[in-house]
Each structure stands twice: as structure tokens, then as C-alpha cells.
């Protein structure tokens, strides 16, 4: 058996082509990172807009009304009553 071994020297790399391929790959990676960043940013922003800036739901309106009624009934006191409380606390 005879094996013909031809030229096994390392081929000279074309640095100009290798450099341009490297630059294109780096640009694609950077572009992909920018795309992914803005994709998730815009997706997050759309979720925030949908959940927090959309029209209030009926259950939220009922809950808010209950809170306002509670605060009005629980915390609204007359001026005379507040004066009496202040005087009583000061005299202790």
C-alpha cells in the first residue's frame, strides 16, 4: 500500500477575510443582544401599560369605594371632637 502524502503544511490564513468574518460575527452578536434587550423591555412595558394604566376594573372600583367609605366613617370627626381630644391628651 502506497499512501500519497501531498503538501501537509499549514495553509496561510487570509487575515483580511478572517478579520471581516470576525467583525460580522461580533456585529451580529451585538445586534442580537440589542434586539433581545428591547424585545423584553417593550414586552415588560406593554404588560405594565395593560395592568396599571388600563381602565379600572369593576372589582377595583368597588374596593376603592369601600375604602373611601371606611375612611370617611372611621376617621372623619368634627372639629369640636378633635379639640376635645387634643385638650384631653395635653392635660394628661
GROMACS elastic network, one bead per residue, 0.5 to 0.9 nm:
[ bonds ]
;  ai    aj funct       b0    kb
    5     8     6  0.74912   500
    7    10     6  0.87870   500
    8    11     6  0.85338   500
    9    12     6  0.89672   500
   10    13     6  0.86096   500
   12    15     6  0.88074   500
   13    16     6  0.87710   500
   13    17     6  0.84393   500
   13    18     6  0.75552   500
   14    17     6  0.55462   500
   14    18     6  0.61677   500
   14    19     6  0.85501   500
   15    19     6  0.57492   500
   15    20     6  0.84072   500
   16    19     6  0.51702   500
   16    20     6  0.62606   500
   16    21     6  0.86951   500
   17    20     6  0.51877   500
   17    21     6  0.61858   500
   17    22     6  0.85449   500
   18    21     6  0.51794   500
   18    22     6  0.61098   500
   18    23     6  0.86504   500
   19    22     6  0.50178   500
   19    23     6  0.61484   500
   19    24     6  0.86187   500
   20    23     6  0.50756   500
   20    24     6  0.61688   500
   20    25     6  0.86171   500
   21    24     6  0.51187   500
   21    25     6  0.61766   500
   21    26     6  0.86352   500
   22    25     6  0.51649   500
   22    26     6  0.62009   500
   22    27     6  0.86285   500
   23    26     6  0.51080   500
   23    27     6  0.61195   500
   23    28     6  0.85966   500
   24    27     6  0.50850   500
   24    28     6  0.61533   500
   24    29     6  0.86575   500
   25    28     6  0.50919   500
   25    29     6  0.62316   500
   25    30     6  0.86787   500
   26    29     6  0.51285   500
   26    30     6  0.62149   500
   26    31     6  0.85557   500
   27    30     6  0.51196   500
   27    31     6  0.60086   500
   27    32     6  0.84745   500
   28    31     6  0.50302   500
   28    32     6  0.60178   500
   28    33     6  0.85797   500
   29    32     6  0.50762   500
   29    33     6  0.62287   500
   29    34     6  0.86824   500
   30    33     6  0.51099   500
   30    34     6  0.62244   500
   30    35     6  0.85722   500
   31    34     6  0.51171   500
   31    35     6  0.60810   500
   31    36     6  0.86182   500
   32    35     6  0.50204   500
   32    36     6  0.61115   500
   32    37     6  0.84957   500
   33    36     6  0.51892   500
   33    37     6  0.60605   500
   33    38     6  0.86353   500
   34    37     6  0.51036   500
   34    38     6  0.61922   500
   34    39     6  0.84145   500
   35    38     6  0.53353   500
   35    39     6  0.59202   500
   35    40     6  0.86613   500
   36    40     6  0.62348   500
   36    41     6  0.84358   500
   37    40     6  0.55118   500
   37    41     6  0.60754   500
   37    42     6  0.85979   500
   38    42     6  0.58426   500
   38    43     6  0.82054   500
   39    42     6  0.53838   500
   39    43     6  0.60302   500
   39    44     6  0.85433   500
   40    44     6  0.59049   500
   40    45     6  0.83559   500
   41    44     6  0.51584   500
   41    45     6  0.60691   500
   41    46     6  0.85994   500
   42    46     6  0.60536   500
   42    47     6  0.85741   500
   43    46     6  0.51533   500
   43    47     6  0.63234   500
   43    48     6  0.87160   500
   44    47     6  0.51131   500
   44    48     6  0.62308   500
   44    49     6  0.86130   500
   45    48     6  0.50389   500
   45    49     6  0.60749   500
   45    50     6  0.84771   500
   46    49     6  0.50057   500
   46    50     6  0.59985   500
   46    51     6  0.85413   500
   47    50     6  0.50382   500
   47    51     6  0.60431   500
   47    52     6  0.82836   500
   48    51     6  0.52579   500
   48    52     6  0.56225   500
   48    53     6  0.71501   500
   49    52     6  0.55794   500
   49    54     6  0.64718   500
   50    53     6  0.59921   500
   50    54     6  0.53540   500
   50    55     6  0.88101   500
   51    54     6  0.60968   500
   51    55     6  0.88504   500
   52    55     6  0.83648   500
   52    56     6  0.84954   500
   53    56     6  0.82810   500
   54    57     6  0.87195   500
   56    59     6  0.83265   500
   56    60     6  0.63264   500
   56    61     6  0.67817   500
   57    60     6  0.52584   500
   57    61     6  0.64109   500
   57    62     6  0.88501   500
   58    61     6  0.50881   500
   58    62     6  0.63086   500
   58    63     6  0.86405   500
   59    62     6  0.51120   500
   59    63     6  0.61300   500
   59    64     6  0.85661   500
   60    64     6  0.60123   500
   60    65     6  0.84957   500
   61    64     6  0.51194   500
   61    65     6  0.61278   500
   61    66     6  0.86172   500
   62    65     6  0.51300   500
   62    66     6  0.62183   500
   62    67     6  0.86763   500
   63    66     6  0.51142   500
   63    67     6  0.62462   500
   63    68     6  0.87134   500
   64    67     6  0.50526   500
   64    68     6  0.61905   500
   64    69     6  0.85752   500
   65    68     6  0.51345   500
   65    69     6  0.60867   500
   65    70     6  0.85091   500
   66    69     6  0.51226   500
   66    70     6  0.60677   500
   66    71     6  0.86139   500
   67    70     6  0.50871   500
   67    71     6  0.61825   500
   67    72     6  0.85131   500
   68    71     6  0.51371   500
   68    72     6  0.60063   500
   68    73     6  0.85347   500
   69    72     6  0.50503   500
   69    73     6  0.60554   500
   69    74     6  0.83149   500
   70    73     6  0.52424   500
   70    74     6  0.57397   500
   70    75     6  0.79992   500
   71    74     6  0.51503   500
   71    75     6  0.53768   500
   71    76     6  0.71725   500
   72    75     6  0.57401   500
   72    76     6  0.52884   500
   72    77     6  0.88781   500
   73    76     6  0.60231   500
   73    77     6  0.85469   500
   74    77     6  0.81577   500
   77    80     6  0.83191   500
   77    81     6  0.64281   500
   77    82     6  0.67123   500
   78    81     6  0.52195   500
   78    82     6  0.62903   500
   78    83     6  0.86803   500
   79    82     6  0.51180   500
   79    83     6  0.61662   500
   79    84     6  0.86519   500
   80    83     6  0.50763   500
   80    84     6  0.62510   500
   80    85     6  0.86920   500
   81    84     6  0.50954   500
   81    85     6  0.62473   500
   81    86     6  0.86332   500
   82    85     6  0.50506   500
   82    86     6  0.61118   500
   82    87     6  0.85538   500
   83    86     6  0.50835   500
   83    87     6  0.60920   500
   83    88     6  0.84998   500
   84    87     6  0.51133   500
   84    88     6  0.60098   500
   84    89     6  0.85349   500
   85    88     6  0.51000   500
   85    89     6  0.61264   500
   85    90     6  0.85190   500
   86    89     6  0.52435   500
   86    90     6  0.61059   500
   86    91     6  0.86044   500
   87    90     6  0.50874   500
   87    91     6  0.60822   500
   87    92     6  0.87524   500
   88    91     6  0.52368   500
   88    92     6  0.64513   500
   89    92     6  0.54374   500
